[in-house]
Amino acid sequence: MFGSRLLLTTALCLGYVAIILGQTVTPAPACTDQIRDENCTLPACRCSGNDIPGNLDIAQVPQLVFLTFDDAVAIQNIDFYREVLFHRKNPNNQSITATFFITHEYTNYTLVHELYRLNHDIALHSMTHNPLTAYWASLNATMWQREVVDQREQLASFARVPATIQGLRAPFLQIGGDPMYTVLAQGGFKWECSRPTLNFRKPGLWPYTADYRSSQDCQIAPCPVGQYKGFWTVPMIDMMGEDNEGCAMVDTCTPVPETADATYNLLMKNFNDQYTGSEANRAPFGIFTHAAWLNGTDDEGIAARREGYSRFLDYLGTKNDVYIVGISQALEWVKNPIPLAQIANSTLFKNPTRANNCPTVYNCRYAPEQTPFPTERYMSLCSPCPPMYPWIGNPLGRP
C-alpha cells in the first residue's frame, strides 16, 4: 500500500502524462470544497467521500445491499441461485437482484440469459481469468480490450443479452491502473467494483466518479492516476473477520465460519457497521463472494454457511428500509438520490419484464484441435455453435 502511495505522489509531482490508446492521460485534479459544491455535482460527478449523496438525513437513506458472485455461471451453481435468491422481495415488492461477474471459461450462456431475464445485473470478470496477478497488474490497454471489450461482445452473442454491459470486476481484484480505466471509459463502461477499502469502513465510502483525485486507499496497486469523467468506482468496503483482519471478499475472512450461527453473526456484525453503527452512514453493504463458498451439501461447513447466509437474507427481508439490488441499479439511486419514502412509488428499483430470447439451447463440443487447449471444451449457448472454441483474440470462435 505504501509503495502505491509513493508511485501516486511521484506521478503527481512529476506532472505524469501518458498516452493510452491515443488518449492523453493526465492526473486527476484534487477535489476542493468549492469543486465539490459547485463543479462536481450529481448525477454526472461525485467526489470520493463518506458524505451521503444528496445530503439526505440518514433516516431517509435506503440501506443498499450488494450480493455479488464471481466467475462462471454453470449447472453446478445455478440451483443455488434459484433456491436462495429468486423468491425474495424488496420492500417495493419487486424481486431482489444480484450482480454476477462472469468469466468465459466453463460458463453456460443459456443460464446467463436466465439471470438477465430475471433482471439480475450481468457484469464482466474477464475472458481468460488468467491466474497470475502479475498478468493483470502489467496488462497493456490492447490486451485489456481483448479481455473485457471482446468479452462483452461475446456475452451479447452467446447469451443474447444487450451489448451494453456496464460493469467489471478485475480478476483477483488486481486492477490494472490507467490502462484498465482508459479501456473501460473509452469502451462505454459505466463502473468498476474491484477496489477494497479498509480506511473507509466506518463511515463507509460511497461510490464516486474518477473526475477528481480519489481519497480511497490503494490496497492493490496499480491504482489509476488519471481523470475519467463520469466513470464510477464502486468501493468494496472491507468486512472484518473474527480475527479483526480486513477481508474484501467474505470467502477470504478468517477464521472461516463453519457453522450457520458463525456465518450469520459475521454478516450481521459487518452489516450493522453500515446500517446502525455509531458511525454508520448507510454506504452500500456488499457481500462479495464466490458461489463455491456457499454451494454444496456434501461439506458440512458449506451447508452451514449456506444456512447462515440464507438466514441473514431472511432478516434483511424483514426490513422496510433495506434494498438488495444490482450495482447498476444502485448507482441510479446514487446519481439521483430520493428519500426512502418515495422509492416504492417511483420507477427506481422496478424490474422490467424481459422476453425469453433464448428459446433454443445449442450444446457445443470442441475437440482439442478446435481449441488452444490440449483437452476438449464444451459450451451451451443461445446461438448456433461457432466453428472454433472462442478465446482471447477470437472471442466469437470464427474459423
N, C-alpha and C positions, 0 to 999 in steps of 0.2 A: 504494500500500500504506500509506504514512504517513497519507494522508487518511482511509482507512478505520479506522486505529487511533485517530485523533483523534475520529472520529464515535463509535466504541465507547466511548472514555474519557468523552466528553461525555455520552453516553446514560446511562452508569452513574452518573456524578457527579450528574446532574440527576434521578435517580430515574425514568428513562424508563418510561413506561407507554403502551401503545397498545391500542386496541380494534380487533380484526380479526375480521370475521365473527362479531361478538357475543362474542368471547373476549377477556378482558383478558390482554395480553402484557406481562410484566414481565421485567427482565433475569435471566438465569440466574445463580444464586449461584456463587461461587468453589468449586472443589473442593479442600478441605483434605486433609491426610494422613489425618485422622480420618474424614472423609467417604469418602475412597477406600477405607479399610479396613473401615468399619462400615456406611455407608449406601448407597454406590453400588457394588453388587456384582453380578456376573453371576448369572443370564442377563439380567436386566432393565435393568441400568445399568452403564456403564463410563465413567470419566472419560478425557479425552483424555490421551494419553501414549504413550511408546515402550516401556513395560513389556509383557512377554509375557503374554497372557491366561492365567489360572490359575497364574501364576508358575512355569510349566514351564521346565525346563532346555532350552536351545536345541537340544540333540540330540534332544529329544522332540517338537519342533515341526515339523509339515509345512510346507514352503515352498509357500504358496498362490500360484497364478498366475492372473491375470485376463486373458483375451483378450476385449476389447470392441470393438464395431463400432457406429458412429453412423450414423443416417439410414435411408433406405428400404431394405427388403429387396425385391429385384426380380430379374427374369430376368437382368439384366446382372451380378449378383454371386453368385447362388445357386450356380453351378457352382464358383466359387472356394471357397465354404464347404464344399461337398460334397467337393471334391478335397483340400483342405488340412486340414480339421478332422475330418471324420466318421469316419475309420478309426482314430483314435488312442485309446489306452487309458491310464488312470491305473494306479498300482501295485496297486490293488484289482481290476483287470481290468474296471473299468467305463469306459464311453466318457467322454472329456473333454467338458466343457461350456463354452460361451462365453456372453457376455452381449450381447444386441442391444438397443440404444437406438433405438427405432423412431419415425420420423416418418410422418405420414399420407400426405402427397403422394407419389405415384409408388410407394407400397408395394403389392406383390402379397400380399394377405392369405392366399391359399392357401399361399404359401411360408412365411409366418409360422407357419401351423399346422404345416407340416412341421418347422420348427425346434423348435416347442414339443413336438411329438410325440416328438422325439428328445432331449427333456429340456434343451434349451438355455434359458437364462434370458431371458425376454422382459420388457423394461422400456420405459419411455416416454422420448420425446425431444421431445414437444410435437406438437400438431396442425398448426400453421401453419409452424413453424420460421422465423418472421419473421427476415429477415437483419439487422435493426437491433438491435445490442446495447442501445441506449438503450430500446428497447421492453421488453426483458426486465428491465432494471435498474429500471424505473419501473412495471412492471405491478402493478395492484392485485389484491387477493385474488379478486375476482369473475372477472377475466379469467384468472388462474391456474387457477381451477376449470374454465373453459371449455377452456383449453389442455391440461390434464392429466387432470382427473377425467372430463371428457367423452371424452377420447381413450381412457381405459381402457374405458369403456362401448363405444366404437366398435370397439376391438380385440376385445373379448369377442364382439360381434355378428358382425363381418365375418370374423374369423379363427377363430372357435369355440374360443377359449381361455377359461379361467376369469376371472371378473371380480375376481380377487384379485391382480393385478399389484402387485408390492411396491415397485419402484424407479423412479427418474428420474435422468436427466442433463439439466441445463438446457442449452438450445441455446447453443453457443459458450462454454460454461462460465460464462455470465453468469447467476449466481444472482440471486434476487430478494429476498434478505433475509427479514425476518419474514413478509411476505405469502405468499411461496412456502412457507416452512416451516410456517406455520399451515395452509395448504390441504393440504399433504401429511400432516401429523399428524392433522388432523381427518378427512381423507379415507380414513384407514386404510392409508396407505402406510407402509412399514417403514424405508426408507432412501433416501438420495440419494448420488450419486457425481459431484460437479461441482466440488469444491474442491481445486485444486492446492496442494501444499506444497513449498516449497524449503528452508525452515528445518528441516524434519524428514525429511531424506533419509537420513541416517546418524547414528544408528539411525533406522529408519523409523517413521512414525506409524501405529499400529494403528487400525482402526475404533473409533468411540466414540459414545456417545449424547449427546443435547442436554439431559440433565438438569442439567448444570452448565456453567459457562463454559468455552469452548474455548480451548486454548492454541495452536491452529493459526494460522499466518499467514494473513491475509486478502489474497490476491493480487488478487482481483477483487471489488470492493465492489458492492452492499451485502451484507455477511455478516450472518447472523442474530444478534440480541442476546438474544432471548427463550429461555425454558425450554420444551422439548418432550420430556416424559418418555418414554423408551423409543424415541425416534426416532433412527436411526443415521445418522451421517455416515461415508462410506467415502472416506477421503482419496485423492487422486490424487498419489502420490509422484512428483515431477518426475524425469524422466530428465535426463541431462546429455549434450548433443550433443558432437561433436568440437571445437566451439568453446568448450566449457566453459560454455555457457549452458543454463539450465534449460528444459525443454520438457515440458508436461503431456501433450500428445498426441505420439506418436512421429513422426507425419507433419508436425510443426512443428519437429523437431530440425534444426539446421543445422551444417554443410552437409548437404544431403540426400544420403544414401548412394546411389551409382549403381552399385555392384557388389554381388554376393552376399556377398563377404567383408566389405565395409564394413558391410552390414546386420547380418550375423551378429555381428560384433565390437561394434557399437553395442548390440545386445540383450544380448550376453553380459556386457559390461562393466557395464551397469546392473543386470542380474540379480544378478551377484555382489556388488554393493553390499548387497543384502538377504540373500543366501544364504550367502556365505563370507567376506565382507569383515571387516576387523578390528573394525568397529563394527556388524556385522550382527546383527539381531535377528529375522530371518525375517518381518518385516512383509510383507503381501501385495505381490507384484510385479505391476504392471499394464502390459500393452501396449495402450494406448488409441489407437485409430486409426479411420480410415475405410477401407472396402474399396478405394476408388479408389487408395490408396497402394500396393496390392499386386495389384490385379486388372487383368489385361490382358496381352497378349503382343505387341502392336504396338510398344510403347515398350520399348526395351532396359533402361532404368532400372527400370521397373515389374517387368519379368520378372526382373531380377536381384534386386530387393528380395524378390520372392516366393520365389525360390530360397533367399536367406539366411534369411528368416523360417521357411520350412519346415525348413531345416537346424537352426535353433535349436530348433524344436519337436521335431525328431528327437533332439536332445541331451537335452532335458528328459525325453523318453520313456525314457531310459536310467537315470534317477534314481529310486530307490525311496522317496525322501522328498519328491518334488515332485508336487503335485496341481493339475491345471488344472481349475478349477471355476467355475461361475457365481457372481456376487456373492451371490445369495440363499443358495446352498449354503454358501459360505464363512462367512457370518455365523452359520450354525448351529454351526460349529466355534468361532468366536469367543465365542459365547454359552455354549457348553458344551465347553470345550477338553478333549480327551482326548489321551493320549500317542500319538505316531506309530504305535507298535507295535500299538495297539488298533484303529486305523481299519479295517484290512482285514476284521476280524471284527465290525464294528459296522454299523449302518444308515446311518451318516454317509457321504455321497458315493455312496450307492447310487441308481441310476436306476430309477424305476418303469417298468413297461410302460404305455404310453398308447395308447388306441384312436385310430384314424383317424376323427375326427368331421367330416372334410371330404371326403366321397366324391364330391360334385358340385362342379364349378367353374363359377361364374357370371361370365361376361365381360360387363362393363357399359360402354356408351358414352354419354357425356353431351354433348349439343350445348351451345354457349355459353349459350343461354337457360336451360339447366338448371344452370348453374354461376355462381359470382361472377366468372368469368374471361372474357376475350374469345376464348378458344380452347377446343377440345374437351378433355375429360378421359376417361380410361379407368381402369377398376379390374377386378381379378379377386378374387372373394370366395368364401367358403364358404357364403354365404347369398344369397337372391334379391336382385337389383339394386334398390336403393331408387329412388324416382321422381326424386329430385333428387340432385345431387352433394353428398356430405357435406362439411361445412365448419364452421368455428367458429360457434357459435350454432345449428347444426343438424347435430349430429355423426352422426345416423343417416339423414340425407337425406330427411326426411319432407316431404310436399307442403306 
